Amino acid sequence: MIKRQTILGVLATAMTFALTLLTSSCEKRVLPTALSVADSVRHYYPIVAGEKLHFSYILRNIGDSPLLLDDIQPSCGCIAGKLNANVIPPHDSLIVSFTFDSSKNVGYVKHAIRLYGNILPRGMATLVFDVNVVPPSDHDPDYEEVFKQQKDAEGGMEELVNGKPSEKGYYVDENAKTDSRSHAKYPWRE
């Protein structure tokens, strides 16, 4: 009798230990990780209303956990994004491409794109860009339209080689660090 109770007790203890081990190894927690975005606050050169501005950001996971992007929210419906994957392995990068349609905007335009995920410190990173959208003129063409007409008259070979004017690039502020969360204009994010 004692032997049977001892064997059942040992078996029950072994089963409890095995089940505890199996269930605890199934639970995986993804820890917060650090994200680095080079030039996350950008100023693009003027474009004519109706043109599309194509731009990309390189998101670099500089932490030791995988970075999971839960959501990307542009501040305007005029921004369309293309995301190839929503997981960035540790010490790897991902390119996120966006297209800004300027047909409904005129003047100075500033937009933000918010990235949500397991991003330090608060689960969000913000990409900021601005551009001056110049309306097409009805009578006298402005300097962007004259420049575009001259380039079109030359056959467009330079555009094929160098890209479209809206894809020429951007500039950043001198005091801007590599991330908009630490930019001097946004002290409340630190």
N, C-alpha and C positions, 0 to 999 in steps of 0.2 A: 503494500500500500504506500509506504513512504517513498519507495523508489518511483512509483508511478506519479505521485504528486511532485516529486523533485524534477522528474523529466518534463512534466507539463509546465512547471514553473520556469524551467530553463528555456523551453520552447516558446512560452509566452514572452519572456524577456527578449529572446532573440528576434521574434517576430516584431515586437514593438520597436526594437532598435533598427531592424531592417526597414520597417515602414517609415520611421522617423528619418532615416538616412535617405530613402527614396524621395519622400515628399520635400525635404529641405533642399535637395539638389535640383528639384524641378523649378523652384522659384528663382527667377533671374531678375535682378534689378539693374536697370541701366542708370548709372550715376551721371550727374551733370558733367558737362565737359566744356572746354573753352573753344570759342570760335574766333577766327581771325579773318577779316575781310580787308584786303588792301584797297585803299581809296574808296571807302564806303560813303563819303560825302563828296559828290561830284558836281561840277558846274560845266554844262555843255554849251557849245557855241550856238548862236542863234540859228533857227531853222524857219522856213516859210510854213505858214499854216497849211495843213493838209499833208505835210511830209511825215514819214514815220522815222522815229529815232530808235535804232537797234543798239542795245548795249548789254554787256555781260558782266557779272561779278564772279570772282573766284572765291568760293567759301572753303576755308582751310580749317580742318579739325586739328587743333594743337593740343588736345587733351589725350587722356589714356582710355577713355570710354568711347564707344561709337556714338556719333551725333545723329539723332533722329529728328528730322524736320516734320513737325506735325501739321503745320499750316503756313502758307505764304499769303499775306494780305496786302495788296497794293492799296494806296489811299484813293485811287480813282479807277473807274471802270475802263478808262482809256489805256491802261497798262495791262498787257497780256504777258504772262510768264510761261516759260518752258522749263520744266524740271525733269531731268532724266532719271533721277533716283531720289529717294528721301532719306537714305542712310549714307553717312560718310564715315568710313572706318577711321580709327585713330591714326593720326599723322598722315592723313590723305586729304585730297581736295576734290571739289565738285564745281563745275561751271554751271551757273544759272543764267539763262538768257531771258531778256525782256524786250518788248516792243512797245513804245509809247506812240500812240496815234494823236497827232496834234490838230486834227481837223475841228475839234470842238473848243480849242483853247486859243486865246490871243493874249499876248503880253507876257509878263513874267510868270512862269509856272514853276511851282515847287511841289514835289511829291515825295512820299516816303513809302517804302516797302518793308513791311514788318515780317520777320521770320520767327516762328514759334517752334520751340522744341526743348530739348534738355540742354539749353545754352546757359552758361554762367554769365552774370550772377542772378538774373531774374527770369530766365526762360525766354528771353526775347532779344533779338538784335534788329537794328533798323538800318536800312540802306536809304540814303537821301540823295536826290538829284534835283537840279533845277536847270531850266533852259528858258531862253527868251523866244517866244513864238511871234514872228512878224507876220502881220496880215498881208495877203497879196494886194497890191494897189490896183485901182481901177484905171487911173490916168497915167501917172508917171511911175515907172517901175522903181522900186527902191534898190539899194545896193546889192542885196542878196539875189533879187530877180535879175538884175543886170549881169551879175557874175555868173549865174546859172545859164542865162541866155548865151553868154560868151563861151562858156564851156560846152554847151550843146552845139554851138556853131562850129567848134573845133573838131567835132566828130565824136566826142565822148571817150577818146582813147585813154585820157588821163584818169577818168572815172573808173574805167575797167582795171587799170593798174593800181591806183591808189584807193579805190573804194568811193562810195557816195559821200557827199559833204556831211551828211548827218552821222556818218560812221567815222569821222576823222579823229574823234577822241574827245577828251575833256581835260579840265585842269582842276586842281585842288587848292585849297587855301594853304598858305605856308605854315600856319599854326595847327593844321589838321594832323592828328595822329592817324594811325592805321585803322581806327574804328570809330564810328559815329558815336558810340556810347561814351567815348572819352574826349569828344570834341568840346572845345571851349564854349560853343553855343548851347550845349546841352548839359549843363552842370548837374541837373537833377537826376541824371541817369546813373551817376556813380554811387 
